[in-house]
Amino acid sequence: MRWRMTSPRIFSNATDRQIADWLFDLLAAALAANDGLVAITVPGGSTPFPILAELAQRPLDWHRIAVWPGDDRIVPENHPASNVGRIRALLDPAGAQVVALAEGAVPPHFVVAWLGMGGDGHIASLFPNTDPKADDPQALRRLTPDPLPPEAPFDRLSLTIPALLNADQVIFVIRGADKVALFEAAARGEHDLPVARLLKAAHQPVTCFA
């Protein structure tokens, strides 16, 4: 049975600079559209940080941009595995309002929810074993991946699918042919991994840079 969902736009061979340019245009338009704060959520892992470094050089009113990690490891911010610590190091100097995840936090509406995807189809820290639901009544959950990734064997805080989809747009940045194939299979409704559950529930434009 084929699911009805937003069909992602997939752009192949996108460079970090091109992705940063796309995000800059999006954020500049959002800032011009109102006088208040705009919020974005960004992923952890190795892929986003060169893009964030590029984006940090762009002439945005960073003081009006709130940046939320989509998930984080439950470690001190000065720990190498801390997503928010790495985000602060890049975006605090630009003036962004970097928000640490905490139990009980209420995520805002995001201009863009930027996600990565693991080889097992997880998004944020919504691993297959956590059985994430598109109608989760909570916006934020404390979770334990199983198996624990050896490079980051920590419990996590993660935005849920409804919190991630409380956004004007969703983007993925996915590197590697195997991961792209898994994402494309999710978009065709061929499996029920967390990424497929999010895509099935998405109502806004979804863009994947590969």
N, C-alpha and C positions, 0 to 999 in steps of 0.2 A: 504494500500500500504506500503510495507516495504522499508525503506530508505536504500540506500547504504552508508555505513560509515565504519570507522575504528572500528573493534570489540575490545572493551576494555578487557584487562586482569584484572581479579578481584582476589585479594588475600585476603582471609578472615582471621580474627583473627590476623592481623598484629599488633605487638607492636610498641610503639614509638621508641624503640631502633632499631628494624628491619627496620623501615622506614628511620631512620637517617642513618643506615648503607647503605641502598640502595642509598640514596642521596649522601652520602660520596663517594661511588664508582663512581657514575655518574660525580660528580664534579671533583674528582681526575683525571678521564680519560679526561675530557674536559680541565683541566689545563695542563695536560701533552701533549695535542695535539697541543697547540699553546702557544706563549709567551705573549699574550695580555690579556685583561680583558675578563672574562666570566660573563654573566648576568643571573640572575634567577628572577622570580617573585613568590611571596609567598602570601598566603591568610591571612586574619584577623580572628577574632573570637577566641574562646578558644582552639580549637583543635590543631592548628599548633605550639603553643608556647612551650609545653613540647618537641615536636620533634625538634624544632629549638634550644632549650637549649641543647639537646643531641648532635645535629650537631655541635654546637659551640665548643664543646670539641674535635672535630676531628682535626687531624693535616693537615689542608688545608692551602694553601697560600691565606688567606682571603683578603689580600690587593689587590688581582687580581679578587675579586668577587664583582660584583655590585648587590645589592639586591633591587628590586623594589616591593612595595606592589601592588597587583593586583587591589586594591581599597582602599579608605580611607574615613573616615568621615571628613567633613570640620570643623575641630576643631584645636586649638593649639596643637603642638606636646606634650606638657606636660599634656594634657587632658587625663584622663583614657580611653576615647574612641578612641584615636588616634592609628591607626595601626602602622604607621611609628615610633611613639614614643616607642611603645613596642618592635618593631623590633630593633631599635637603642640600647635599653637597653641591649638586648641580644648579638647583633652582633658587635656593635661599639668596645667593649673591645677586640674582636677577630681581629679587623682591617678591617672588611668588609666596602665597600663603600655603605652605605644605602642611597637610593634616595627617597626623598619626592615627591609625585605626585603634579604637578602644571599644571594649564591650559596652554596649548601650548607646554607641554613637548612632546618629541619624543621618545617613547619607543624603545629600541634596539631589536635585535634578542636575544631570550632567549635560553639558553641550556635546561632549563626546565621551563614550566609554571605549577606551583603547585596551585591547586584550591581546595576549599571546595564547598559545596552545601547546600543550605537551604532546609527546609521542603517544601517550595513552588517551588523548582526547580531553585532558583536563583543561579548564579555564580558571583563571585566578587560582584559588586553592580548592576548587570544586573538583576533587579527584573522583574517579568512578566509584570508589568504595563509599564515598559520602552520600551517594544517591541524591544529587541535587534536584530540587523540584522547581518547575517554572512558576508554581503558585505558592512558593515558600512564604509563610506569613512573616518571617523575620528578614530584615535587610542585611544583617551581619551575623555570622556564625563563627564560633570557635570549632575547629576541625582538626582531626589527626589523619593525615594521609596514610594509607596502607596499601603497598609498602611505603615506608618513609624513604624519600629520596636520599641516597647516601651523601650527596653534596649539601643537603640542608635538612638534617634529621630533627625537625622541630615541629611542634604544634603550630597551627596557623589561625589567624583571623582572616576571614574572607567575606567580601560582599557576595550576596546571593544572586541568583539569576534575576529576580524582580528588581533588585537594586541596580544591577548592571544594565538592565534594560530601561531604567528610568533615565533615558538619554535621548537626545535628538538624533544622534548617529552612533553607530558602532563600527569600530575598525579593528581589524586584526593585522598584525605583522607576523608572518610565518616564514621561517627560513628552512629550506630542505625539501627535496622532492617527496620524501615519504610523508612528511607532515602535510604538505600541500595536498597530496592525494587523499589523506585522511579527512582533511577539511572539505575537499570537494565531495567526498562520499557523504559527509554529514549534510552538506547542502542539498544532496540528492535524496536525503532521508533513508540512507542505506544502513544506518546503525543508530544506537541510542546512547552514545557516549555523551558526557556533559556538553561538549561543544554542539552536538546535534540538538540537544534539548534547548539550548539557548537560541540557536538558529530557528528552530521550530516556533518558538514563542516570540521572536523578534517581529516588531511592527514598523520599525524605522529602517532607513537605508543602512545596509551593511556593506562595508568595503574591506577587501582583503588585499594587502600588499605582500607579494611573495617574491 
